[in-house]
Amino acid sequence: MGNVKSIEKAVEALPPSELAEFRRWFAEFDAAAWDAQIEQDATTGKLDQLAAEALADFRSGSAREL
């Protein structure tokens, strides 16, 4: 059985209190991984084009606030 399948089975077997604890931990873990990816993308310039487009839209008046 693959590693992911083993993890899935282990998660499915958790009692509700431990599942809640795991969900809290995973949410924090996932958020930290996302933050690290965004940081890396920003540092390496992968977001530069998107930022330039957003600024151009703002300057031309075609952007709007939500």
N, C-alpha and C positions, 0 to 999 in steps of 0.2 A: 504494500500500500504506500502511495506517495506521501511525502511529508505534509502537504496541504490537506490531504484527505484525513490523515491522522489527527491533525489539529482540528479540523471540522468535527470529527467524531468526539474528540475530547471536549470541545466547546458545547456540543449538543448534550453531553452527559453531565454538564455542570448543574448543580442545584441552583435555584433562583438567586440566592444571595451571592454565590460565587460568580454567577453569570453577570449580575449587576456590577460586581467589583471588576470583572474582566472588561465589561463594556466601558466603564469609566477609564480604566487603564488604556484600552485600545483607542479611545477617542483622543486622549492626551498624546499617545504615541503617534497616531495618524496626523494630528495637528502639527506636531513637531517635525514630522517627516515632510509635510506639505510646506511648512515655513522654511525648512532647509532647502527644498527644491526651488522655491520662489527666490530665496536669497542667492542661490547658485545661478539661476537664470538671470537675475538682475546683474550680478557681478560679471557674468560672461557676455552680457549685451543682448541676450535673447529677447529681452522685453523692450529694447530700444525702439524698434519699429512701431510697436503698439503704442508706446508713449508718444512718439512723434505724431502718429495719426490722431491720437486723442487731443494733443495740443493743437494740431491743425484744425480739428473740428471745433475746439473751444474758441480759437482765434477767429474762425470764420463765422462764428455765431450759430453753427449747426448742432452744437452740444447743448444739452439741457440738464438741469439739476433734477434729481429724483426726490 
